[in-house]
Structure formats: structure tokens, C-alpha cells
Amino acid sequence: MDEEKRDLGTKGKSDTLKGKVNQTAGKVQKKVGQATGDPSTEAKGKARETTGKARSKAGGVEQKADRKLKGEDL
């Protein structure tokens, strides 16, 4: 298989980073909702945090697959 076709690029790293950013922003939003007594903001923050965790996890899987394809993680 051609090296270019095997490389997933930096998408995994990007997804991991964006996921962590959303996770952190969600935690902050959730805390703001708790502090202000706004259940809607709290729920939106919790949802954003959960989405961030999932995206970060997916990015990690993409990175691991890329390393396997390159033969670095055998």
C-alpha cells in the first residue's frame, strides 16, 4: 500500500484537541449553570462535555490506527 494512502494525516490529533477543548468548555458551562441555578445551561454544558469526551476518544483511536498502519505501534 502506498504511504500516502496509509497516512490518516493529522485529523486524529485535531479531533483529540478539539474534543478536549469542548470537554473543558462544557465543564465550565456546566459549573456556570450550577452557580447561577440555570438547569438549561447546566444541561448544555454537560452535553458539550460528553460530546468533547467522545470526539477526543475518537481522535485517539484515529491516531492509534494511523500508527498501526505506519508500523510504529506493533
C-alpha positions in Angstrom: 0.0 0.0 0.0 1.2 3.5 -0.9 2.5 5.6 2.1 0.2 8.5 1.1 -2.9 6.3 1.2 -1.9 4.8 4.5 -1.4 8.1 6.3 -4.6 9.4 8.1 -2.9 12.8 8.5 -3.4 15.0 11.5 -7.1 14.5 11.7 -6.8 12.3 14.8 -4.7 14.9 16.6 -7.1 17.7 15.6 -10.1 15.7 16.8 -8.4 14.9 20.1 -7.5 18.6 20.7 -10.9 19.9 19.7 -12.5 17.2 21.9 -10.5 18.3 24.9 -11.4 22.0 24.2 -15.1 21.2 24.1 -14.8 19.0 27.1 -13.2 21.8 29.1 -15.7 24.4 27.8 -18.5 22.1 28.7 -17.2 21.7 32.3 -17.1 25.5 32.6 -20.6 25.9 31.1 -21.9 23.2 33.5 -20.4 25.0 36.5 -21.8 28.3 35.4 -25.2 26.7 35.1 -24.9 25.2 38.6 -23.7 28.5 40.1 -26.5 30.5 38.6 -29.2 27.9 39.2 -29.8 27.6 35.4 -30.6 24.0 34.7 -30.7 24.6 30.9 -27.1 26.0 30.9 -26.0 23.2 33.2 -27.5 20.5 30.8 -26.0 22.2 27.7 -22.6 22.2 29.5 -22.9 18.5 30.4 -23.9 17.6 26.8 -20.9 19.6 25.4 -18.6 17.9 27.9 -19.8 14.5 26.9 -19.5 15.3 23.2 -16.0 16.6 23.8 -15.1 13.3 25.5 -16.4 11.3 22.6 -14.6 13.4 20.0 -11.3 13.2 22.0 -11.7 9.4 22.2 -12.4 9.1 18.5 -9.3 11.2 17.8 -7.2 8.9 19.9 -8.5 5.9 18.0 -7.6 7.6 14.7 -4.1 8.3 15.9 -3.7 4.7 17.0 -4.9 3.4 13.7 -2.5 5.7 11.9 0.4 4.4 13.9 -0.6 0.8 13.3 -0.8 1.5 9.5 2.7 3.0 9.6 4.0 0.1 11.6 5.0 2.2 14.6 2.8 0.6 17.1 3.2 -3.1 16.5 
